[in-house]
Structures are given as C-alpha cells and as structure tokens.
Amino acid sequence: ACACPCAAGSRRPTSPAPERVVISAILSTYNRPDFLGRVLWGWAMQTRRDFELVIADDGSGPETAALIERMRGETGLDIVHVWHEDRGFRKTEILNRATVIAQGDLQLFSDGDCIPRADLVATHYELARPGRFLAGGYLKLPAHVSSVIGVDDVKAGRHAQLRWLRRQGWRPGRRALRLTKSRGLATLYDALTPTSADFQGNNTSVWKRDLIETNGFEGLMGYGGLDQALGYRLENLGVKGIQARHRAITMHLHHDRPYRKDDVRRRNREIMATIKREKE
C-alpha cells in the first residue's frame, strides 16, 4: 500500500549500471532547521559535488523553507525541496514523492539529523554495484557532543574526526573503529563484521530502477522499521546489501523521539513479518 505512483514489478535479471551514474541524495526532515543547517553544510563539503540534493519534508514550518532557500545561495548546492502539509507522521509518503521526483540513477538516502563525512558521496559512487544496495554506517552522538558541533566544525570535518570528538567528551568504545582513517582497515572491518547489511534510511544507496520495482516505502507504516521493510522488499527481488558501515559514514545528532509509539511499532513489525513471509 505504497503512496507513490510507481508501479510494482516482477523479478528480473540484473542489468548493468549506467555508464555515467547520476546520483540524488534524498534527506528526510521535519521541523529541525537547527539540525538541517549543519547537515546541509556537510553535504556542501563533499569531495564529490556532482549530485542532486532532494529534501523530503514531512510538513515543516516556514523556518525550514527559509533555511533551504538561504543555503542554496550560501552553498551552491542543487537543492530540490519536496514538501507536503503537516497531517501527522507521513514520512513514507513524502519519501515516495521525493524518489519519483529525484533525477538520479542512484538514490542515496539519509536524514536531516545526520551529518555526512566528506567522502560519503564519493564512497557510494565507488562501491555501487548493479543489482545491489549499499548499506552505510552511522554513529549516534551524545547530546553534549551534538550541541557543540558548529558550522565551522562541519566545514573543517571535525564532526567526524575521532580525536576531536574525544576532546569534546565522547567515549565511543569499539564504535571508534568506524572512524578509522585507513581505507584498507575499513574495508577489512566491513568484511569481518557480523552485522548484516540492512537498509537503513540514514545512509543507504539503491538504484532507482530497483526501488521502483519494490513499489517504494510502505505507506501503512509509521515510525520504526519503515526503511528495513523496504530492504526486505529489495531482498525479495534478489537485490542484496553490500556492507559499508566502516567506509560510508554519517554522524547522527542526538534528539528525543516523542513520536515513538509502541502500538505503531507492533503494527510495523507485523507488516515486516508479512513482507518476509509472503515475499511481497
């Protein structure tokens, strides 16, 4: 019960990737311009800038629209703002609209509270493979660290530098491995991790043609697991994940989740179980 106008398809043989890959980064947001401003600077500092940025806005107020307009001028980013009226949590609907509007062959999903490391777009470009999706990683920052990260820190890349984060009082433990500076070690860690390559809405890229065949995000789902459900649909089509949680990184700013509801999460789990069981 998807809200987008894509048509579901059947299984099909893997086709080759386009010779020239066009990428669209799709960010979800809702009434957090304080986060979104820093996040957009993270996208502005990417080592690879040949991408379209589509903001899937689930009904934010005028402050967000004003921020996006200002950031177009300050950053030079190619930003498309896709908005609908605030009528409660309708993230799946606005994401489906954004995926249809986005022009990219490869669609990179993230959130308006996740600041990308400067090599994120380049890494997704490099690791993309036909008939696969790429599962990147994220690190949740505590509240006291999230609050001290400013625009200048994002421009300088300090928000994803382990030494600087530790000076701000962050104690990541083993999660620090995800911020290794060695690409060789990051590749090894991705090969050795027991964590499965799941579709996570804050850092995953997928080919638009594969996304269309799934019929998009499940329109009946509220908060909690909607990205995983899409991942199950992709896997049912034979589109498996590539593990890149140590190579493709975003930094998740801390916030509360007052919209988390147990009854919604239970219903979401039932929907996901049906997708897995019936191979929808």
Buried (B, 14 or more C-beta within 10 A) or exposed (E): EBBBEBEEEEEEEEEEBEEEBBBBBBBBBBBBBEBBBBBBBBBBBBEBBEBBBBBBBBBBEEEBBEBBEEBBEEBEBBBBBBBEEBEEBBBBBBBBBBBBBBEBBBBBBBBBBBBBBBBBBBBBBEBBEEBBBBBBBBBEBBEEBBEEBEEEBBBEBBBBBBEBBEEBEBEBEEEBBBBBEEEEEBBEBBEEBEEEBBBBBBBBBBBBBBBBBBBBBBBBBBBBBBBBBBBBBBBBBBBBBBBBBBBBBBBBBBEEEEEEBEEBBEBBBEBBEEBBEEEB
